[in-house]
Amino acid sequence: MQAVEADHDVVLQAKNIRKQYGHVVAIRDSDFELRRGEILSVIGDNGAGKSSLIKVLSGDVVPDSGQLFLNGSEVAFRTPKDAQAAGIETVYQDLAMVPELDIASNLFLGREVRRSGPLGTLLRTLDSKAMQRRAQESLDDLGISTLQSITQRVETLSGGQRQTVAVARAAIFGRNVVIMDEPTAALGVRETQAVLDLIRAIRDAGRSVVLISHDIPSVYEISDHIHIHRLGRRIALRKPSDQPMNDLVGIMTGALPPE
């Protein structure tokens, strides 16, 4: 593994990432840095390439060229499981949950806890009590109080509560980075605020968060830094306190120069 000459506070970094589909260049030699314990928002118009960039970071897309570094060491993600094994979890807009199962089962979906002894090794019997206990402990650690019971089926939850479950699952297993794709889309004001509070709680618990969002006011409210993506590459990196919101939108759309 190659060590990157970079700030030790950078937990996830991409250098000169490029991805091309036929004649279409989705990512154009783009850079990316996520610092330890920060919320970084990625914004850009539709077709800017931000989703492709995030898919590279989460192992869903293999870049044609460029380098990825995690905690200063070069990594190569060929599948989402590679990224998950490295402590990077992603919440996509479809949430990837089973509505018929309860909250605890969805939190451990794909990572089910088996019972000890022959029941677990031979019959592959699930330890529901252990999953429920650990699920409740994790929700308590994140300060989540909007869910009545971890035995409640997901199909009975509101949109905001389902989003909370998906984000909480990523926070439980994403020991390094949690990536969220439009987590407040289609939510009301109260549910949006609850999700933003949860994102802050994840950051305060020591994880780094990447937020992809078109909700510019929420981005301004919650972000430590804002990555502006346009025409397949990062064109600016800003702190909300350093740039008026209208100017940021102008840079994003090309109405204003990045400098």
C-alpha positions in Angstrom: 0.0 0.0 0.0 1.2 3.5 -0.8 1.0 6.2 1.8 -0.4 9.5 0.7 1.3 12.8 1.4 -1.7 14.6 2.8 -3.2 16.1 5.9 -3.4 13.5 8.7 -7.0 14.7 9.4 -8.1 13.5 5.9 -9.9 10.1 6.4 -11.1 9.6 2.8 -9.4 11.0 -0.3 -9.7 10.7 -4.1 -7.1 11.9 -6.5 -7.6 12.4 -10.3 -10.6 10.1 -10.4 -11.9 9.4 -13.9 -14.8 7.4 -15.1 -16.0 7.2 -18.7 -19.0 5.4 -20.2 -18.4 5.2 -24.0 -18.1 8.8 -25.1 -19.6 10.2 -21.9 -17.1 11.3 -19.2 -19.0 11.0 -15.9 -16.0 11.9 -13.7 -13.3 14.2 -15.1 -10.1 13.8 -13.2 -11.8 14.9 -10.0 -10.4 15.3 -6.5 -12.2 14.7 -3.1 -11.2 15.1 0.5 -13.2 14.2 3.6 -11.8 15.2 7.0 -12.1 13.3 10.2 -15.2 14.1 12.2 -16.8 16.5 9.7 -19.9 16.7 7.6 -19.0 17.3 3.9 -21.9 18.1 1.5 -21.6 17.4 -2.2 -23.8 19.6 -4.3 -24.2 20.0 -8.1 -26.8 20.2 -10.8 -28.3 17.0 -12.3 -25.7 15.3 -14.5 -22.8 17.0 -12.8 -21.3 13.6 -11.9 -21.7 13.7 -8.1 -23.6 10.4 -8.0 -20.8 8.7 -10.0 -18.2 10.1 -7.7 -20.1 8.8 -4.6 -20.4 5.4 -6.2 -16.7 5.2 -6.7 -16.2 6.1 -3.0 -18.6 3.5 -1.9 -17.3 0.7 -4.2 -20.3 0.6 -6.5 -18.3 1.8 -9.5 -14.6 1.0 -10.3 -12.9 4.1 -11.7 -10.9 4.0 -15.0 -8.0 5.8 -13.4 -7.1 7.7 -10.3 -6.4 6.8 -6.6 -8.4 6.3 -3.5 -6.9 6.7 0.0 -8.4 5.7 3.4 -6.7 7.0 6.5 -3.6 7.7 4.4 -3.2 4.3 2.7 -4.2 3.6 -0.9 -7.2 1.3 -1.3 -9.0 -0.3 -4.3 -12.7 -1.0 -3.9 -14.1 -3.5 -6.4 -17.4 -4.0 -4.8 -19.6 -2.3 -2.2 -18.6 -5.1 0.2 -15.0 -4.0 -0.1 -16.0 -0.5 1.0 -18.1 -1.9 3.8 -15.3 -4.0 5.1 -13.2 -0.8 5.3 -15.9 0.9 7.4 -17.7 2.9 4.7 -21.5 2.7 4.7 -23.8 4.3 2.1 -27.5 5.1 2.4 -29.1 5.3 -1.0 -32.5 6.9 -1.7 -34.2 3.5 -2.0 -33.1 2.8 1.6 -32.7 -0.9 0.9 -35.0 -2.2 3.6 -37.5 -5.1 3.9 -40.8 -3.5 5.0 -42.2 -6.8 6.4 -39.3 -7.1 8.9 -39.0 -5.2 12.1 -36.6 -2.4 12.9 -34.0 -4.6 14.6 -34.0 -7.1 11.7 -33.5 -4.3 9.2 -30.7 -2.8 11.2 -28.8 -6.1 11.0 -29.9 -6.9 7.4 -27.1 -8.9 5.8 -25.2 -9.0 9.1 -27.5 -11.2 11.1 -26.4 -12.5 14.4 -26.5 -16.3 14.7 -27.2 -18.2 17.9 -24.2 -19.8 19.5 -23.6 -23.6 19.3 -25.1 -26.1 16.9 -28.3 -24.0 16.4 -26.3 -21.2 14.9 -23.6 -23.1 13.1 -25.6 -26.0 11.7 -29.2 -24.7 11.6 -28.2 -21.0 11.1 -30.8 -20.0 13.6 -30.9 -16.2 14.2 -30.4 -14.7 17.7 -33.3 -12.2 17.6 -32.9 -11.2 21.2 -29.2 -10.3 20.8 -30.0 -8.3 17.7 -32.8 -6.5 19.5 -30.6 -5.7 22.4 -27.8 -4.4 20.3 -30.1 -2.4 18.1 -31.7 -0.7 21.1 -28.2 0.1 22.5 -27.2 1.6 19.2 -30.3 3.7 18.9 -29.8 5.0 22.4 -26.2 5.8 21.7 -27.3 8.0 18.8 -30.0 9.6 20.8 -32.9 8.3 18.6 -36.2 8.6 20.4 -38.6 8.9 17.4 -39.1 5.1 17.1 -41.6 3.5 19.5 -40.2 0.0 19.5 -37.4 -1.9 17.7 -39.9 -4.8 17.2 -42.1 -2.5 15.1 -42.4 -3.5 11.4 -40.8 -1.0 9.0 -43.9 -1.0 6.8 -45.8 0.8 9.7 -43.2 3.6 9.9 -43.5 7.1 8.4 -41.1 8.2 5.7 -39.0 10.1 8.2 -38.8 7.1 10.5 -37.8 4.8 7.7 -35.0 7.2 6.8 -33.9 7.3 10.5 -33.6 3.5 10.5 -31.6 3.5 7.3 -29.2 6.2 8.5 -28.9 4.5 11.9 -27.9 1.2 10.2 -25.2 3.0 8.3 -24.0 4.7 11.5 -23.8 1.4 13.4 -21.5 -0.3 10.9 -19.8 2.7 9.2 -16.9 3.1 11.6 -15.0 5.4 9.3 -17.4 7.1 6.8 -21.2 7.3 6.4 -22.4 8.5 2.9 -26.0 9.6 2.5 -27.7 10.3 -0.9 -30.5 12.8 -0.5 -31.5 11.7 3.0 -34.1 14.5 3.4 -35.8 14.2 -0.1 -39.6 14.1 0.1 -39.6 14.7 3.9 -41.6 17.3 5.8 -40.1 20.1 7.8 -40.2 18.2 11.1 -38.9 15.0 9.7 -36.1 16.8 7.8 -35.0 18.4 11.0 -35.0 15.0 12.8 -32.7 13.5 10.1 -30.4 16.5 10.2 -30.1 16.2 14.0 -29.3 12.5 13.5 -26.5 13.4 11.0 -25.1 15.8 13.6 -25.2 13.0 16.2 -23.3 10.7 13.9 -20.6 13.4 13.3 -20.4 14.1 17.1 -19.9 10.3 17.7 -16.7 10.6 15.7 -17.6 9.5 12.3 -17.2 11.4 9.0 -20.3 12.1 7.0 -20.7 12.7 3.2 -24.1 14.3 2.4 -25.3 14.5 -1.2 -28.2 16.9 -1.4 -30.2 19.4 -3.5 -31.6 21.0 -0.3 -29.2 24.0 -0.2 -30.7 25.5 3.0 -30.1 22.2 4.9 -26.6 21.9 3.4 -25.8 25.4 4.7 -27.3 24.6 8.1 -25.4 21.3 8.7 -22.1 21.3 6.7 -18.6 21.9 7.8 -17.5 22.1 4.2 -19.3 22.1 0.8 -17.8 20.3 -2.2 -19.2 21.9 -5.4 -19.3 19.5 -8.4 -19.8 20.6 -12.0 -19.1 19.0 -15.4 -17.7 15.9 -13.8 -15.2 17.4 -11.4 -14.9 19.4 -8.2 -14.7 23.1 -9.0 -14.7 24.6 -5.5 -14.6 23.7 -1.8 -16.2 26.1 0.6 -17.1 26.7 4.2 -20.7 27.9 4.5 -19.5 30.8 6.6 -17.2 32.0 3.7 -19.7 32.1 0.9 -23.3 33.6 0.6 -25.8 30.9 -0.3 -26.8 32.7 -3.6 -23.2 32.9 -4.6 -22.7 29.2 -4.0 -25.7 28.3 -6.2 -24.2 30.6 -8.8 -20.9 28.7 -8.8 -22.8 25.4 -8.9 -24.8 26.4 -12.0 -21.9 28.2 -13.7 -23.4 31.6 -13.4 -20.5 32.7 -11.3 -16.8 31.7 -11.5 -15.4 29.4 -8.8 -12.9 32.0 -7.8 
